[in-house]
Amino acid sequence: MSPDVPSPDGPDATGPQQWEQMLRAMLGPAADDAIREMRAMGVDPAALAAGSGLPTDPVALQQALGQVQRMLATSGDEPVNWEMAHDLARQQAAAGGDPALSPGRVKEVSDALSVAELWLDAATELPPAAGTAHAWSRAEWVEATLPTWRTLTEPVAASLSAALADALGPAIGELGEGLPGGLPPGLPPGMADPAQLLRGLGSAVFGLQVGQAAGTLAREVFGTTDIGLPLLERPSPALVAANVDAFAEGLDVPVEEVRLYLALREAAANRLFAHVPWLRAHLLDAVAEYARGIAIDVDQLEDAVSSIDPSDPAALQEALSGGVFAPQTTPAQQAALARLEHALALVEGWVDEVATTAATPHLPHTVPLREMVRRRRAAGGPAEQTFASLVGLELRPRRLRDAATVWAHLTATRGTAGRDAVWEHPDLVPTPADLDDPQGYDARREAAVDESADLDRALAQILDDAAGAGGAAPDGDEGTPGTPAG
């Protein structure tokens, strides 16, 4: 420590020492100069430490400092620090234990998925997904699904980080220029550039949030399609054995029956994503479209920051939790969210209808299992709430029951093949109006076909008239008007 920066008394002292250690973790060699400048400006590190929330236990403090160092480590050009996300997700998934599956557990899951495929053959025309079925631990679920988390979150993280850099970068630059002597020398690479610093911090924060969400989900999900989005690029049914067993523990239903019902849902969803090629892109594009519209209300942000008393930690915490840094939702984003929610409802409704149809002849508790899964899906969980706060999207099929009713109606009126054929094109799938009035689906489609036919006839007439006018004989030429002269 520099002689100009006095040490607190005692090796276990807290307060200024903790705050100074945190600054050294953040600023490296420039920390002593920064602390000296703070004292010269009348800023008391002890007061900052009191409101910082730093742990007093030396081991916990060391862990916190290590996290800060990792957060501020260079993340390259990535909007999400994926190394951090991966490590945290694995830690979260392993909380409470996550042993490798024994051969017997693997066989239980594999047999359930195999039986589910046989039963589904009688309930849908869509064949099984080509991928190999899996029995996973929670850690294996994390490893398999993280690539899709990258696809889902990077557009949002990139847009939000850019918006924050644009909004706060100039202010941070001015703050550095206003310090006596400017920014301290010896700052780590990138920290002297406010925009790059904000992007680095944003990358670290998003890494923490994605890791938290993925790791928590790993302790809740049954397979790869629970949140409605396909989490594998190549559909392949899988069950997380520990989560299936945990769900069955509180139910008055044999665990084998619960496992079979959940296997039916997982296998049905994978059939859908495997054989409806436009569906996965449609869902992920809605997320990306939402991300492209992210913006920060700079005026609101500046007003909030200017009203915060830096010496009042409670005021700072209240401002941060009040949503002043949250992105503003635009009409275009609201439209993207509406499309996503509708598509999720259609997917979940189809899976609900098909899996229940396949289960009814074989599983005595099909009806209560269906209702329990519906309620669980509608309520969401802590991981889904984390994801909602991360990207602003609530991945809940709000109209699941209405969508299931539409698919049941189509099964009754068109049969299994006719119902599944609706997925052949996005224009054929049920609309929000169909969810309001399932019985009117066919009438609305017939009206749309008639309207299209009228448009085709009108266009054909226009083309015929244009061709006739273009081929007419010039004045004075012999021949029938409108016919080329011989």
Secondary structure by P-SEA (a helix, b strand, c coil): ccccccccccccccaaaaaaaaaaaccccaaaaaaaaaaaacccaaaaaaaccccccaaaaaaaaaaaaaaaccccccccaaaaaaaaaaaaaaccccccccaaaaaaaaaaaaaaaaaacccccccccccccccccaaaaaaacaaaaaaccaaaaaaaaaaaaaacaaaaaaaaaacccccccccccccccaaaaaaaaaaaaaaaaaaaaaaaaaacccccccccccccccbbbbbaaaaaaaaaccccccaaaaaaaaaaaaaaaaaaaacccaaaaaaaaaaaaaaaacccaaaaaaaaaaacccccaaaaaaaaaccccbbbbcaaaaaaaaaaaaaaaaaaaaaaaaaaaaacccccaaaaaaaaaaaaaaaccaaaaaaaaaccccccccaaaaaaaaaaaaaaaccaaaaaaccccccccccccccccccaaaaaaaaaaaaaaaaaaaaaaaaaaaaaaaaccccccccccccccc
